[in-house]
Amino acid sequence: MHKKRILIVEDEESLLKLETILLQVKGYEVTGCANGNDALEKLTQNMFDLVLLDIMLPDIDGFEICSRIRKEPRMAGIPVVMLTAKKSQADQARGTACGANAYLTKPFKSAMIIEVIEGLLKTSGAATRP
């Protein structure tokens, strides 16, 4: 059984480290990046089981990244969890519209993130693996 691979896209270094440690402790293989272009490059070069995605990034925002993931057949089935400080109903609706599987807001509870990720990985199963 392979370790589940998670891509974290977060431009705030302290949060990226915190999220990485949180997921590594739970046994996940984690790759982190701090901007949208790097995230899209990593997604085209590697296969991930889930993407944990911030919305406010220095280049491409998370909504656009999520939309691009959904339009690319090889990546379309990867669960996307948006983790953001954007709390408005309009932002949440936009997250759903661009294809996010879950929309969580900061500050977050570690247990909630793990619960959502584990639930999505169970339901997606091996669908993201060729």
N, C-alpha and C positions, 0 to 999 in steps of 0.2 A: 504494500500500500504506500503510495507516494504521499509526501507532505503536501497539504494544500498550499498553493501559492497565492499570496495576496499582494496586490500593488496598492501602496498608499500614496496618494497625491495630496501633499500638504506643504504650503510654502512657509509656514511658521515652524522653524527648526525645532523648538522645544516640544511642540505638539507632535511633530513627525517622530521624534525620538521616543516620546511617551507611547504613542500608538504602536510603534515598532516593537518596543519592549513588551507591551501588553499582549500583542499577538504572538510574538516569539515564545513567551512563557506558556502560551496555550498550545504550542507545537506547530505553529504555522511558519512557512518559509516566507519572509517578507522582503519586498523590494520597495524602496522609497524614492520619491522624486519630488521636486519643489516647484515644478511648473507644468503647464499643459503640453507644451511641445515635447518635453522629455517623456511625459507620460505616454503620449501617442507613439513616440519612437519605441519605447519599451514594449508597448502592447503589440506593435507590429513585429517585433523581433522575438518575443517570448509568449508563452501561453500562461495565462493566470486563471485561477479559479474564482477570483472575486476582486473587485476594485473598490477601495475606500477612497472617496473623492470629495475634496474640498471644492467649494464653488468659487470663492474669491481668490484667484490666482493672478500672478503678475502678467501673464500673457493671454492665454485662452481661458475663458471661464469654464467652470465645471459643467454647466448646462451644455455648452458646445461640445465638450469632450464626451459627455454621455451620449449626445446625439450622434456623434461620429462613431462611437462604439456600436450603437444600435444599427447603423447603416452598413457596417462592415460585416459581411456574412461570417467570417471566421471568428469574429469577436461578439457577435450579436447576442449570444446566449450567456455571456459572462454576467453574473449578478453585479449590480452597481449600487453601492450604499453611499448616498450623499451625507457628508458630515460637515455642517456649516453653522456659522453664526447668523445666517439669514433665516429669520423666524416667521416672516409674514406668510399669510395664506397664499398670496400671489406667487411667492417664491416656491412654496411647497407644491402648488399646482403646476408650476413650470417644471419642477423636478420630476413630477409624475409624467407630465407631457413629453419630456425628452427621453423617458424610458428608465428612470431610476427605480430600483426594486424597493428601496427604503430611503427615508429622508429623516435624518436625525440632526438635532441642533446642539450646538455648544452653549454652555459647558455641558459635558456629557458624563454619564455614569458608565464606568468601564464594563460593569456587568450587563448593561443594556446593549452596548456595542457587541459584546461577545455573543449574547443571546440572539441578536439579529443576524450576525454573521453565520453562526452555527446553523440557525434555521434556514438561511438561504443556501448554504452549502449542502445541507441535507436534501433540500428539494431540487437543487440543480444537479446533484449527483455527479455522474461522470459525463454529463452532457457537454461540458466545456473541454473535455479531453478528446483528442482525435483517436 
